[in-house]
Amino acid sequence: MKTAMINIKTDKAVKEEAQKLAAELGFSLSALVTASLKQFVRTREVQFSAAYRMTPYLEGVIEEVEKDIKAKKNISPAFTNAREASAYLRKLA
Protein backbone atom coordinates (compact mmCIF):
# COMPACT_ATOMS: atom_id res chain seq x y z
CA MET A 1 0.00 0.00 0.00
CA LYS A 2 1.37 3.38 -0.96
CA THR A 3 1.00 5.99 1.71
CA ALA A 4 0.58 9.74 1.44
CA MET A 5 1.33 12.40 4.00
CA ILE A 6 -1.51 14.62 5.23
CA ASN A 7 -0.66 17.73 7.20
CA ILE A 8 -3.42 19.25 9.31
CA LYS A 9 -3.46 22.06 11.80
CA THR A 10 -5.05 21.44 15.15
CA ASP A 11 -4.74 22.66 18.70
CA LYS A 12 -1.66 21.18 20.39
CA ALA A 13 -3.66 20.09 23.44
CA VAL A 14 -6.23 18.34 21.25
CA LYS A 15 -3.49 16.47 19.40
CA GLU A 16 -1.78 15.39 22.63
CA GLU A 17 -5.06 14.23 24.19
CA ALA A 18 -6.00 12.35 21.02
CA GLN A 19 -2.58 10.64 20.93
CA LYS A 20 -2.92 9.68 24.58
CA LEU A 21 -6.41 8.23 24.10
CA ALA A 22 -5.36 6.40 20.93
CA ALA A 23 -2.43 4.84 22.79
CA GLU A 24 -4.76 3.76 25.63
CA LEU A 25 -6.85 1.96 23.01
CA GLY A 26 -3.74 0.38 21.47
CA PHE A 27 -3.67 2.47 18.30
CA SER A 28 -1.54 5.18 16.81
CA LEU A 29 -3.21 8.48 16.01
CA SER A 30 -2.27 7.90 12.38
CA ALA A 31 -4.14 4.55 12.36
CA LEU A 32 -7.27 6.17 13.79
CA VAL A 33 -7.20 9.03 11.28
CA THR A 34 -6.71 6.53 8.44
CA ALA A 35 -9.62 4.41 9.69
CA SER A 36 -11.82 7.51 9.95
CA LEU A 37 -10.94 8.56 6.41
CA LYS A 38 -11.65 5.06 5.06
CA GLN A 39 -15.04 5.02 6.78
CA PHE A 40 -15.81 8.48 5.39
CA VAL A 41 -14.99 7.32 1.84
CA ARG A 42 -16.92 4.06 2.28
CA THR A 43 -20.09 5.53 3.84
CA ARG A 44 -19.92 9.13 2.62
CA GLU A 45 -21.02 10.14 6.11
CA VAL A 46 -19.50 12.20 8.89
CA GLN A 47 -20.77 11.58 12.41
CA PHE A 48 -20.27 13.85 15.38
CA SER A 49 -21.44 13.18 18.90
CA ALA A 50 -21.19 15.37 21.95
CA ALA A 51 -22.86 12.79 24.14
CA TYR A 52 -20.62 11.06 26.63
CA ARG A 53 -21.02 7.31 26.85
CA MET A 54 -20.31 5.17 29.84
CA THR A 55 -17.75 2.44 29.58
CA PRO A 56 -18.98 -1.13 30.08
CA TYR A 57 -17.04 -1.18 33.37
CA LEU A 58 -18.83 1.93 34.66
CA GLU A 59 -22.19 0.53 33.57
CA GLY A 60 -21.44 -2.60 35.63
CA VAL A 61 -20.46 -0.56 38.68
CA ILE A 62 -23.65 1.49 38.47
CA GLU A 63 -25.70 -1.68 38.09
CA GLU A 64 -24.17 -3.08 41.29
CA VAL A 65 -24.81 0.19 43.13
CA GLU A 66 -28.45 0.19 42.02
CA LYS A 67 -28.83 -3.38 43.30
CA ASP A 68 -27.32 -2.35 46.64
CA ILE A 69 -29.68 0.61 46.91
CA LYS A 70 -32.73 -1.60 46.27
CA ALA A 71 -31.46 -4.12 48.84
CA LYS A 72 -30.59 -1.29 51.27
CA LYS A 73 -27.07 -2.73 51.43
CA ASN A 74 -23.71 -0.91 51.64
CA ILE A 75 -25.37 2.44 52.28
CA SER A 76 -24.08 4.83 54.88
CA PRO A 77 -26.21 7.39 56.67
CA ALA A 78 -26.00 11.10 55.84
CA PHE A 79 -23.55 13.17 57.88
CA THR A 80 -23.63 16.84 58.75
CA ASN A 81 -19.93 17.10 59.51
CA ALA A 82 -16.62 15.25 59.25
CA ARG A 83 -16.65 14.28 62.94
CA GLU A 84 -19.86 12.27 62.48
CA ALA A 85 -18.43 10.55 59.40
CA SER A 86 -15.21 9.66 61.23
CA ALA A 87 -17.15 8.25 64.18
CA TYR A 88 -19.26 6.12 61.84
CA LEU A 89 -16.19 4.76 60.08
CA ARG A 90 -14.47 3.96 63.38
CA LYS A 91 -17.50 1.89 64.40
CA LEU A 92 -17.17 -0.14 61.22
CA ALA A 93 -13.50 -0.95 61.79
N, C-alpha and C positions, 0 to 999 in steps of 0.2 A: 504494500500500500504506500503510495506516495503521500507525503504529508506537506502541508502548507502552513506557514506561520501567519497567525492573526494577531494583530496588535490592537488592544482596546485600552481605553482610559477609564479608570474607575477609582473610587476613593481608596486610599491605601488601607484604611481600617477595614473596609468591606472585603478587599482582596485577602488580607491576613485572616479575617474571620472565616471566609470561605475556604481558604487553604486548610485552616485548622479543622473545620467541620469535615471537609473532604477526607483528610487524613484519619479522623476518628472513624469514618465509615470505610476506610481501607482503600480510598481512591486518591488519585492525584487530581488537582483542580483541572488540569488539561483533559483528563479522561472524562470528567463530568461535563465540561464545556462541549467536548466532542459528542458525547451522548445526547446532550440537549440539542445540539445542532442537527444531529441525525434524526431525532424525533421530530423536530420542526420540519425538516425536509419531507419526512415520511408522512406526517399527519397534516401538515400545513396549518398547524394550530400553535398558538402560544397561550400558555396557562399561567396565571398569576394567582396567588392565594395569600391573603394576609391573615388567614385563620391559623392559629396555633393548634397543633394536634398533639395529643398525649402519646407518649411512647407506650408500647405494650406493657412494659414494666410498671409504669405509673398507673395505667389502667388496672393492673392486678392489685397494686397497693391500695388504690381507692376502693376496689371491690371488697378487699379484706376489711378495710375500715368501715365500710357500710354494713358489712355483716356484724362486726363488733358493736356498732351503734344499735342495730336492731336487737342484738342479744344482750345489750347493756353490759358489755364486757370491755375491759381495758379502757375505761373512761374515768378520768379524774374529775373531781368536783371543781367548780369555779373558785378562784382565789381573788381576794381584793388587794393582796400585797405579797411581796416576796417572802416575808416571814411565814405566812400561812402555807405557801407552796413548799418551803423548806421543811416545815414541820410535817407536812403530809408525806413528803419523800422520805424523811427519816423513819416514819412509821412503817413504810414499806420495806425498808432495808433490814 
